[in-house]
Amino acid sequence: MENNQPKIQKTKKEKKKPLNKALQLSGAGLQMGLTIYLGFLFGKWLDASFNTHFLKETITLLAIFLAMYSLIKQANRIND
């Protein structure tokens, strides 16, 4: 038996489920934390290598800005 009813195609926005969005944002949060932590470790290593005292804070701050930028871009992409 064939079903002659027309298939209704869902739009891109209807296909995304709220749970899927929550999982993507939680992954983005983990990525943000990892980016900041790795920036901190890299800055600490640079301070030890070059015998300075300001690179750890500078690199960590840059990592925070990078992580925030990445998080905002991902959130915008998820909401589209």
mmCIF file as gemmi writes it, N, C-alpha and C atoms, coordinates in Angstrom:
data_model
loop_
_atom_site.group_PDB
_atom_site.id
_atom_site.type_symbol
_atom_site.label_atom_id
_atom_site.label_alt_id
_atom_site.label_comp_id
_atom_site.label_asym_id
_atom_site.label_entity_id
_atom_site.label_seq_id
_atom_site.pdbx_PDB_ins_code
_atom_site.Cartn_x
_atom_site.Cartn_y
_atom_site.Cartn_z
_atom_site.occupancy
_atom_site.B_iso_or_equiv
_atom_site.pdbx_formal_charge
_atom_site.auth_seq_id
_atom_site.auth_asym_id
_atom_site.pdbx_PDB_model_num
ATOM 1 N N . MET Axp A 1 ? 0.832 -1.181 0 1 0 ? 1 A 1
ATOM 2 C CA . MET Axp A 1 ? 0 0 0 1 0 ? 1 A 1
ATOM 3 C C . MET Axp A 1 ? 0.878 1.246 0 1 0 ? 1 A 1
ATOM 4 N N . GLU Axp A 2 ? 0.524 2.125 -0.872 1 0 ? 2 A 1
ATOM 5 C CA . GLU Axp A 2 ? 1.263 3.374 -0.95 1 0 ? 2 A 1
ATOM 6 C C . GLU Axp A 2 ? 0.503 4.471 -0.251 1 0 ? 2 A 1
ATOM 7 N N . ASN Axp A 3 ? 1.25 5.327 0.375 1 0 ? 3 A 1
ATOM 8 C CA . ASN Axp A 3 ? 0.663 6.48 1.03 1 0 ? 3 A 1
ATOM 9 C C . ASN Axp A 3 ? 0.8 7.668 0.086 1 0 ? 3 A 1
ATOM 10 N N . ASN Axp A 4 ? -0.295 8.183 -0.401 1 0 ? 4 A 1
ATOM 11 C CA . ASN Axp A 4 ? -0.272 9.259 -1.381 1 0 ? 4 A 1
ATOM 12 C C . ASN Axp A 4 ? -0.277 10.649 -0.761 1 0 ? 4 A 1
ATOM 13 N N . GLN Axp A 5 ? -0.103 10.733 0.534 1 0 ? 5 A 1
ATOM 14 C CA . GLN Axp A 5 ? -0.08 12.035 1.174 1 0 ? 5 A 1
ATOM 15 C C . GLN Axp A 5 ? 1.243 12.721 0.885 1 0 ? 5 A 1
ATOM 16 N N . PRO Axp A 6 ? 1.206 14.025 0.616 1 0 ? 6 A 1
ATOM 17 C CA . PRO Axp A 6 ? 2.46 14.733 0.339 1 0 ? 6 A 1
ATOM 18 C C . PRO Axp A 6 ? 3.325 14.806 1.589 1 0 ? 6 A 1
ATOM 19 N N . LYS Axp A 7 ? 4.615 14.657 1.389 1 0 ? 7 A 1
ATOM 20 C CA . LYS Axp A 7 ? 5.557 14.761 2.506 1 0 ? 7 A 1
ATOM 21 C C . LYS Axp A 7 ? 5.794 16.233 2.832 1 0 ? 7 A 1
ATOM 22 N N . ILE Axp A 8 ? 5.722 16.517 4.087 1 0 ? 8 A 1
ATOM 23 C CA . ILE Axp A 8 ? 5.945 17.891 4.536 1 0 ? 8 A 1
ATOM 24 C C . ILE Axp A 8 ? 7.402 18.002 4.973 1 0 ? 8 A 1
ATOM 25 N N . GLN Axp A 9 ? 8.127 18.893 4.322 1 0 ? 9 A 1
ATOM 26 C CA . GLN Axp A 9 ? 9.524 19.091 4.659 1 0 ? 9 A 1
ATOM 27 C C . GLN Axp A 9 ? 9.631 20.146 5.743 1 0 ? 9 A 1
ATOM 28 N N . LYS Axp A 10 ? 10.411 19.853 6.743 1 0 ? 10 A 1
ATOM 29 C CA . LYS Axp A 10 ? 10.606 20.797 7.834 1 0 ? 10 A 1
ATOM 30 C C . LYS Axp A 10 ? 11.696 21.791 7.448 1 0 ? 10 A 1
ATOM 31 N N . THR Axp A 11 ? 11.512 23.004 7.896 1 0 ? 11 A 1
ATOM 32 C CA . THR Axp A 11 ? 12.534 24.012 7.647 1 0 ? 11 A 1
ATOM 33 C C . THR Axp A 11 ? 13.711 23.762 8.57 1 0 ? 11 A 1
ATOM 34 N N . LYS Axp A 12 ? 14.786 24.474 8.31 1 0 ? 12 A 1
ATOM 35 C CA . LYS Axp A 12 ? 16.01 24.294 9.084 1 0 ? 12 A 1
ATOM 36 C C . LYS Axp A 12 ? 15.795 24.621 10.555 1 0 ? 12 A 1
ATOM 37 N N . LYS Axp A 13 ? 15.006 25.658 10.844 1 0 ? 13 A 1
ATOM 38 C CA . LYS Axp A 13 ? 14.771 26.049 12.226 1 0 ? 13 A 1
ATOM 39 C C . LYS Axp A 13 ? 13.918 25.024 12.964 1 0 ? 13 A 1
ATOM 40 N N . GLU Axp A 14 ? 13.008 24.372 12.278 1 0 ? 14 A 1
ATOM 41 C CA . GLU Axp A 14 ? 12.148 23.39 12.928 1 0 ? 14 A 1
ATOM 42 C C . GLU Axp A 14 ? 12.899 22.105 13.242 1 0 ? 14 A 1
ATOM 43 N N . LYS Axp A 15 ? 13.963 21.831 12.529 1 0 ? 15 A 1
ATOM 44 C CA . LYS Axp A 15 ? 14.716 20.598 12.748 1 0 ? 15 A 1
ATOM 45 C C . LYS Axp A 15 ? 15.546 20.641 14.027 1 0 ? 15 A 1
ATOM 46 N N . LYS Axp A 16 ? 15.996 21.815 14.436 1 0 ? 16 A 1
ATOM 47 C CA . LYS Axp A 16 ? 16.834 21.917 15.624 1 0 ? 16 A 1
ATOM 48 C C . LYS Axp A 16 ? 15.969 21.799 16.868 1 0 ? 16 A 1
ATOM 49 N N . LYS Axp A 17 ? 16.379 20.943 17.765 1 0 ? 17 A 1
ATOM 50 C CA . LYS Axp A 17 ? 15.639 20.748 19.002 1 0 ? 17 A 1
ATOM 51 C C . LYS Axp A 17 ? 16.299 21.562 20.107 1 0 ? 17 A 1
ATOM 52 N N . PRO Axp A 18 ? 15.517 21.968 21.103 1 0 ? 18 A 1
ATOM 53 C CA . PRO Axp A 18 ? 16.091 22.74 22.218 1 0 ? 18 A 1
ATOM 54 C C . PRO Axp A 18 ? 17.188 21.978 22.962 1 0 ? 18 A 1
ATOM 55 N N . LEU Axp A 19 ? 17.043 20.668 23.111 1 0 ? 19 A 1
ATOM 56 C CA . LEU Axp A 19 ? 18.059 19.887 23.799 1 0 ? 19 A 1
ATOM 57 C C . LEU Axp A 19 ? 19.374 19.914 23.032 1 0 ? 19 A 1
ATOM 58 N N . ASN Axp A 20 ? 19.296 19.862 21.715 1 0 ? 20 A 1
ATOM 59 C CA . ASN Axp A 20 ? 20.484 19.927 20.873 1 0 ? 20 A 1
ATOM 60 C C . ASN Axp A 20 ? 21.208 21.258 21.075 1 0 ? 20 A 1
ATOM 61 N N . LYS Axp A 21 ? 20.44 22.338 21.171 1 0 ? 21 A 1
ATOM 62 C CA . LYS Axp A 21 ? 21.032 23.654 21.396 1 0 ? 21 A 1
ATOM 63 C C . LYS Axp A 21 ? 21.717 23.717 22.752 1 0 ? 21 A 1
ATOM 64 N N . ALA Axp A 22 ? 21.089 23.131 23.758 1 0 ? 22 A 1
ATOM 65 C CA . ALA Axp A 22 ? 21.675 23.137 25.097 1 0 ? 22 A 1
ATOM 66 C C . ALA Axp A 22 ? 22.986 22.351 25.125 1 0 ? 22 A 1
ATOM 67 N N . LEU Axp A 23 ? 23.024 21.238 24.421 1 0 ? 23 A 1
ATOM 68 C CA . LEU Axp A 23 ? 24.256 20.441 24.367 1 0 ? 23 A 1
ATOM 69 C C . LEU Axp A 23 ? 25.369 21.195 23.647 1 0 ? 23 A 1
ATOM 70 N N . GLN Axp A 24 ? 25.01 21.901 22.582 1 0 ? 24 A 1
ATOM 71 C CA . GLN Axp A 24 ? 26.02 22.668 21.86 1 0 ? 24 A 1
ATOM 72 C C . GLN Axp A 24 ? 26.566 23.799 22.727 1 0 ? 24 A 1
ATOM 73 N N . LEU Axp A 25 ? 25.701 24.463 23.479 1 0 ? 25 A 1
ATOM 74 C CA . LEU Axp A 25 ? 26.173 25.554 24.329 1 0 ? 25 A 1
ATOM 75 C C . LEU Axp A 25 ? 26.993 25.046 25.507 1 0 ? 25 A 1
ATOM 76 N N . SER Axp A 26 ? 26.649 23.873 26.03 1 0 ? 26 A 1
ATOM 77 C CA . SER Axp A 26 ? 27.461 23.329 27.12 1 0 ? 26 A 1
ATOM 78 C C . SER Axp A 26 ? 28.848 22.957 26.606 1 0 ? 26 A 1
ATOM 79 N N . GLY Axp A 27 ? 28.916 22.458 25.408 1 0 ? 27 A 1
ATOM 80 C CA . GLY Axp A 27 ? 30.215 22.17 24.8 1 0 ? 27 A 1
ATOM 81 C C . GLY Axp A 27 ? 31.007 23.445 24.576 1 0 ? 27 A 1
ATOM 82 N N . ALA Axp A 28 ? 30.309 24.513 24.234 1 0 ? 28 A 1
ATOM 83 C CA . ALA Axp A 28 ? 30.979 25.802 24.041 1 0 ? 28 A 1
ATOM 84 C C . ALA Axp A 28 ? 31.544 26.312 25.364 1 0 ? 28 A 1
ATOM 85 N N . GLY Axp A 29 ? 30.842 26.057 26.454 1 0 ? 29 A 1
ATOM 86 C CA . GLY Axp A 29 ? 31.344 26.457 27.768 1 0 ? 29 A 1
ATOM 87 C C . GLY Axp A 29 ? 32.609 25.703 28.152 1 0 ? 29 A 1
ATOM 88 N N . LEU Axp A 30 ? 32.628 24.426 27.859 1 0 ? 30 A 1
ATOM 89 C CA . LEU Axp A 30 ? 33.838 23.635 28.117 1 0 ? 30 A 1
ATOM 90 C C . LEU Axp A 30 ? 34.997 24.113 27.251 1 0 ? 30 A 1
ATOM 91 N N . GLN Axp A 31 ? 34.698 24.431 26.016 1 0 ? 31 A 1
ATOM 92 C CA . GLN Axp A 31 ? 35.733 24.95 25.115 1 0 ? 31 A 1
ATOM 93 C C . GLN Axp A 31 ? 36.276 26.277 25.643 1 0 ? 31 A 1
ATOM 94 N N . MET Axp A 32 ? 35.395 27.103 26.177 1 0 ? 32 A 1
ATOM 95 C CA . MET Axp A 32 ? 35.804 28.402 26.715 1 0 ? 32 A 1
ATOM 96 C C . MET Axp A 32 ? 36.756 28.213 27.903 1 0 ? 32 A 1
ATOM 97 N N . GLY Axp A 33 ? 36.387 27.32 28.811 1 0 ? 33 A 1
ATOM 98 C CA . GLY Axp A 33 ? 37.242 27.057 29.964 1 0 ? 33 A 1
ATOM 99 C C . GLY Axp A 33 ? 38.592 26.502 29.569 1 0 ? 33 A 1
ATOM 100 N N . LEU Axp A 34 ? 38.603 25.606 28.616 1 0 ? 34 A 1
ATOM 101 C CA . LEU Axp A 34 ? 39.855 25.007 28.157 1 0 ? 34 A 1
ATOM 102 C C . LEU Axp A 34 ? 40.743 26.041 27.473 1 0 ? 34 A 1
ATOM 103 N N . THR Axp A 35 ? 40.152 26.932 26.693 1 0 ? 35 A 1
ATOM 104 C CA . THR Axp A 35 ? 40.922 27.978 26.021 1 0 ? 35 A 1
ATOM 105 C C . THR Axp A 35 ? 41.596 28.896 27.026 1 0 ? 35 A 1
ATOM 106 N N . ILE Axp A 36 ? 40.862 29.294 28.058 1 0 ? 36 A 1
ATOM 107 C CA . ILE Axp A 36 ? 41.425 30.178 29.082 1 0 ? 36 A 1
ATOM 108 C C . ILE Axp A 36 ? 42.529 29.47 29.859 1 0 ? 36 A 1
ATOM 109 N N . TYR Axp A 37 ? 42.294 28.213 30.212 1 0 ? 37 A 1
ATOM 110 C CA . TYR Axp A 37 ? 43.303 27.47 30.971 1 0 ? 37 A 1
ATOM 111 C C . TYR Axp A 37 ? 44.579 27.262 30.163 1 0 ? 37 A 1
ATOM 112 N N . LEU Axp A 38 ? 44.429 26.92 28.89 1 0 ? 38 A 1
ATOM 113 C CA . LEU Axp A 38 ? 45.615 26.74 28.057 1 0 ? 38 A 1
ATOM 114 C C . LEU Axp A 38 ? 46.357 28.059 27.848 1 0 ? 38 A 1
ATOM 115 N N . GLY Axp A 39 ? 45.618 29.165 27.753 1 0 ? 39 A 1
ATOM 116 C CA . GLY Axp A 39 ? 46.252 30.479 27.665 1 0 ? 39 A 1
ATOM 117 C C . GLY Axp A 39 ? 47.049 30.794 28.921 1 0 ? 39 A 1
ATOM 118 N N . PHE Axp A 40 ? 46.484 30.444 30.071 1 0 ? 40 A 1
ATOM 119 C CA . PHE Axp A 40 ? 47.183 30.636 31.337 1 0 ? 40 A 1
ATOM 120 C C . PHE Axp A 40 ? 48.475 29.825 31.384 1 0 ? 40 A 1
ATOM 121 N N . LEU Axp A 41 ? 48.387 28.549 31.002 1 0 ? 41 A 1
ATOM 122 C CA . LEU Axp A 41 ? 49.584 27.69 31.015 1 0 ? 41 A 1
ATOM 123 C C . LEU Axp A 41 ? 50.645 28.192 30.046 1 0 ? 41 A 1
ATOM 124 N N . PHE Axp A 42 ? 50.213 28.638 28.865 1 0 ? 42 A 1
ATOM 125 C CA . PHE Axp A 42 ? 51.158 29.154 27.873 1 0 ? 42 A 1
ATOM 126 C C . PHE Axp A 42 ? 51.841 30.427 28.396 1 0 ? 42 A 1
ATOM 127 N N . GLY Axp A 43 ? 51.069 31.307 29.003 1 0 ? 43 A 1
ATOM 128 C CA . GLY Axp A 43 ? 51.644 32.528 29.57 1 0 ? 43 A 1
ATOM 129 C C . GLY Axp A 43 ? 52.612 32.23 30.708 1 0 ? 43 A 1
ATOM 130 N N . LYS Axp A 44 ? 52.276 31.257 31.528 1 0 ? 44 A 1
ATOM 131 C CA . LYS Axp A 44 ? 53.155 30.856 32.626 1 0 ? 44 A 1
ATOM 132 C C . LYS Axp A 44 ? 54.476 30.296 32.077 1 0 ? 44 A 1
ATOM 133 N N . TRP Axp A 45 ? 54.372 29.493 31.017 1 0 ? 45 A 1
ATOM 134 C CA . TRP Axp A 45 ? 55.574 28.936 30.396 1 0 ? 45 A 1
ATOM 135 C C . TRP Axp A 45 ? 56.429 30.043 29.78 1 0 ? 45 A 1
ATOM 136 N N . LEU Axp A 46 ? 55.772 31.019 29.123 1 0 ? 46 A 1
ATOM 137 C CA . LEU Axp A 46 ? 56.518 32.132 28.537 1 0 ? 46 A 1
ATOM 138 C C . LEU Axp A 46 ? 57.213 32.965 29.614 1 0 ? 46 A 1
ATOM 139 N N . ASP Axp A 47 ? 56.535 33.184 30.736 1 0 ? 47 A 1
ATOM 140 C CA . ASP Axp A 47 ? 57.153 33.919 31.839 1 0 ? 47 A 1
ATOM 141 C C . ASP Axp A 47 ? 58.407 33.2 32.345 1 0 ? 47 A 1
ATOM 142 N N . ALA Axp A 48 ? 58.318 31.889 32.484 1 0 ? 48 A 1
ATOM 143 C CA . ALA Axp A 48 ? 59.469 31.121 32.957 1 0 ? 48 A 1
ATOM 144 C C . ALA Axp A 48 ? 60.59 31.108 31.911 1 0 ? 48 A 1
ATOM 145 N N . SER Axp A 49 ? 60.224 31.037 30.64 1 0 ? 49 A 1
ATOM 146 C CA . SER Axp A 49 ? 61.228 30.965 29.583 1 0 ? 49 A 1
ATOM 147 C C . SER Axp A 49 ? 61.982 32.277 29.397 1 0 ? 49 A 1
ATOM 148 N N . PHE Axp A 50 ? 61.264 33.401 29.459 1 0 ? 50 A 1
ATOM 149 C CA . PHE Axp A 50 ? 61.879 34.695 29.203 1 0 ? 50 A 1
ATOM 150 C C . PHE Axp A 50 ? 62.174 35.491 30.467 1 0 ? 50 A 1
ATOM 151 N N . ASN Axp A 51 ? 61.951 34.864 31.627 1 0 ? 51 A 1
ATOM 152 C CA . ASN Axp A 51 ? 62.225 35.485 32.919 1 0 ? 51 A 1
ATOM 153 C C . ASN Axp A 51 ? 61.513 36.848 33.045 1 0 ? 51 A 1
ATOM 154 N N . THR Axp A 52 ? 60.209 36.827 32.757 1 0 ? 52 A 1
ATOM 155 C CA . THR Axp A 52 ? 59.381 38.03 32.881 1 0 ? 52 A 1
ATOM 156 C C . THR Axp A 52 ? 58.292 37.769 33.91 1 0 ? 52 A 1
ATOM 157 N N . HIS Axp A 53 ? 57.481 38.776 34.164 1 0 ? 53 A 1
ATOM 158 C CA . HIS Axp A 53 ? 56.409 38.619 35.146 1 0 ? 53 A 1
ATOM 159 C C . HIS Axp A 53 ? 55.054 39.127 34.654 1 0 ? 53 A 1
ATOM 160 N N . PHE Axp A 54 ? 54.934 39.485 33.39 1 0 ? 54 A 1
ATOM 161 C CA . PHE Axp A 54 ? 53.684 40.055 32.895 1 0 ? 54 A 1
ATOM 162 C C . PHE Axp A 54 ? 53.014 39.23 31.801 1 0 ? 54 A 1
ATOM 163 N N . LEU Axp A 55 ? 53.708 38.265 31.242 1 0 ? 55 A 1
ATOM 164 C CA . LEU Axp A 55 ? 53.153 37.523 30.107 1 0 ? 55 A 1
ATOM 165 C C . LEU Axp A 55 ? 52.011 36.588 30.514 1 0 ? 55 A 1
ATOM 166 N N . LYS Axp A 56 ? 52.07 36.026 31.725 1 0 ? 56 A 1
ATOM 167 C CA . LYS Axp A 56 ? 51.005 35.13 32.17 1 0 ? 56 A 1
ATOM 168 C C . LYS Axp A 56 ? 49.664 35.864 32.197 1 0 ? 56 A 1
ATOM 169 N N . GLU Axp A 57 ? 49.65 37.06 32.758 1 0 ? 57 A 1
ATOM 170 C CA . GLU Axp A 57 ? 48.411 37.832 32.834 1 0 ? 57 A 1
ATOM 171 C C . GLU Axp A 57 ? 47.955 38.302 31.451 1 0 ? 57 A 1
ATOM 172 N N . THR Axp A 58 ? 48.901 38.713 30.634 1 0 ? 58 A 1
ATOM 173 C CA . THR Axp A 58 ? 48.573 39.217 29.301 1 0 ? 58 A 1
ATOM 174 C C . THR Axp A 58 ? 47.988 38.123 28.418 1 0 ? 58 A 1
ATOM 175 N N . ILE Axp A 59 ? 48.636 36.979 28.382 1 0 ? 59 A 1
ATOM 176 C CA . ILE Axp A 59 ? 48.162 35.874 27.544 1 0 ? 59 A 1
ATOM 177 C C . ILE Axp A 59 ? 46.831 35.346 28.065 1 0 ? 59 A 1
ATOM 178 N N . THR Axp A 60 ? 46.665 35.287 29.384 1 0 ? 60 A 1
ATOM 179 C CA . THR Axp A 60 ? 45.395 34.843 29.952 1 0 ? 60 A 1
ATOM 180 C C . THR Axp A 60 ? 44.266 35.794 29.569 1 0 ? 60 A 1
ATOM 181 N N . LEU Axp A 61 ? 44.524 37.087 29.627 1 0 ? 61 A 1
ATOM 182 C CA . LEU Axp A 61 ? 43.513 38.065 29.236 1 0 ? 61 A 1
ATOM 183 C C . LEU Axp A 61 ? 43.163 37.937 27.749 1 0 ? 61 A 1
ATOM 184 N N . LEU Axp A 62 ? 44.159 37.736 26.914 1 0 ? 62 A 1
ATOM 185 C CA . LEU Axp A 62 ? 43.895 37.52 25.485 1 0 ? 62 A 1
ATOM 186 C C . LEU Axp A 62 ? 43.082 36.241 25.255 1 0 ? 62 A 1
ATOM 187 N N . ALA Axp A 63 ? 43.373 35.205 26.045 1 0 ? 63 A 1
ATOM 188 C CA . ALA Axp A 63 ? 42.626 33.951 25.926 1 0 ? 63 A 1
ATOM 189 C C . ALA Axp A 63 ? 41.168 34.155 26.344 1 0 ? 63 A 1
ATOM 190 N N . ILE Axp A 64 ? 40.922 34.988 27.35 1 0 ? 64 A 1
ATOM 191 C CA . ILE Axp A 64 ? 39.551 35.284 27.774 1 0 ? 64 A 1
ATOM 192 C C . ILE Axp A 64 ? 38.791 35.978 26.655 1 0 ? 64 A 1
ATOM 193 N N . PHE Axp A 65 ? 39.421 36.982 26.025 1 0 ? 65 A 1
ATOM 194 C CA . PHE Axp A 65 ? 38.768 37.683 24.918 1 0 ? 65 A 1
ATOM 195 C C . PHE Axp A 65 ? 38.506 36.744 23.75 1 0 ? 65 A 1
ATOM 196 N N . LEU Axp A 66 ? 39.462 35.892 23.447 1 0 ? 66 A 1
ATOM 197 C CA . LEU Axp A 66 ? 39.301 34.93 22.36 1 0 ? 66 A 1
ATOM 198 C C . LEU Axp A 66 ? 38.163 33.955 22.665 1 0 ? 66 A 1
ATOM 199 N N . ALA Axp A 67 ? 38.1 33.48 23.904 1 0 ? 67 A 1
ATOM 200 C CA . ALA Axp A 67 ? 37.047 32.544 24.291 1 0 ? 67 A 1
ATOM 201 C C . ALA Axp A 67 ? 35.674 33.211 24.243 1 0 ? 67 A 1
ATOM 202 N N . MET Axp A 68 ? 35.578 34.452 24.685 1 0 ? 68 A 1
ATOM 203 C CA . MET Axp A 68 ? 34.299 35.169 24.636 1 0 ? 68 A 1
ATOM 204 C C . MET Axp A 68 ? 33.854 35.388 23.189 1 0 ? 68 A 1
ATOM 205 N N . TYR Axp A 69 ? 34.78 35.773 22.329 1 0 ? 69 A 1
ATOM 206 C CA . TYR Axp A 69 ? 34.476 35.967 20.915 1 0 ? 69 A 1
ATOM 207 C C . TYR Axp A 69 ? 33.963 34.668 20.297 1 0 ? 69 A 1
ATOM 208 N N . SER Axp A 70 ? 34.647 33.572 20.599 1 0 ? 70 A 1
ATOM 209 C CA . SER Axp A 70 ? 34.252 32.278 20.068 1 0 ? 70 A 1
ATOM 210 C C . SER Axp A 70 ? 32.876 31.868 20.579 1 0 ? 70 A 1
ATOM 211 N N . LEU Axp A 71 ? 32.604 32.106 21.865 1 0 ? 71 A 1
ATOM 212 C CA . LEU Axp A 71 ? 31.318 31.761 22.448 1 0 ? 71 A 1
ATOM 213 C C . LEU Axp A 71 ? 30.18 32.558 21.806 1 0 ? 71 A 1
ATOM 214 N N . ILE Axp A 72 ? 30.388 33.839 21.587 1 0 ? 72 A 1
ATOM 215 C CA . ILE Axp A 72 ? 29.37 34.678 20.968 1 0 ? 72 A 1
ATOM 216 C C . ILE Axp A 72 ? 29.107 34.227 19.529 1 0 ? 72 A 1
ATOM 217 N N . LYS Axp A 73 ? 30.168 33.907 18.79 1 0 ? 73 A 1
ATOM 218 C CA . LYS Axp A 73 ? 30.001 33.435 17.413 1 0 ? 73 A 1
ATOM 219 C C . LYS Axp A 73 ? 29.21 32.119 17.382 1 0 ? 73 A 1
ATOM 220 N N . GLN Axp A 74 ? 29.537 31.202 18.304 1 0 ? 74 A 1
ATOM 221 C CA . GLN Axp A 74 ? 28.832 29.924 18.341 1 0 ? 74 A 1
ATOM 222 C C . GLN Axp A 74 ? 27.37 30.098 18.726 1 0 ? 74 A 1
ATOM 223 N N . ALA Axp A 75 ? 27.094 30.979 19.684 1 0 ? 75 A 1
ATOM 224 C CA . ALA Axp A 75 ? 25.711 31.215 20.104 1 0 ? 75 A 1
ATOM 225 C C . ALA Axp A 75 ? 24.907 31.828 18.964 1 0 ? 75 A 1
ATOM 226 N N . ASN Axp A 76 ? 25.489 32.728 18.223 1 0 ? 76 A 1
ATOM 227 C CA . ASN Axp A 76 ? 24.801 33.309 17.071 1 0 ? 76 A 1
ATOM 228 C C . ASN Axp A 76 ? 24.528 32.255 15.999 1 0 ? 76 A 1
ATOM 229 N N . ARG Axp A 77 ? 25.485 31.375 15.786 1 0 ? 77 A 1
ATOM 230 C CA . ARG Axp A 77 ? 25.328 30.324 14.785 1 0 ? 77 A 1
ATOM 231 C C . ARG Axp A 77 ? 24.224 29.336 15.208 1 0 ? 77 A 1
ATOM 232 N N . ILE Axp A 78 ? 24.145 29.04 16.495 1 0 ? 78 A 1
ATOM 233 C CA . ILE Axp A 78 ? 23.132 28.103 16.988 1 0 ? 78 A 1
ATOM 234 C C . ILE Axp A 78 ? 21.736 28.708 16.863 1 0 ? 78 A 1
ATOM 235 N N . ASN Axp A 79 ? 21.615 29.999 17.118 1 0 ? 79 A 1
ATOM 236 C CA . ASN Axp A 79 ? 20.308 30.648 17.079 1 0 ? 79 A 1
ATOM 237 C C . ASN Axp A 79 ? 19.802 30.927 15.678 1 0 ? 79 A 1
ATOM 238 N N . ASP Axp A 80 ? 20.666 30.842 14.695 1 0 ? 80 A 1
ATOM 239 C CA . ASP Axp A 80 ? 20.223 31.091 13.307 1 0 ? 80 A 1
ATOM 240 C C . ASP Axp A 80 ? 19.544 29.886 12.722 1 0 ? 80 A 1
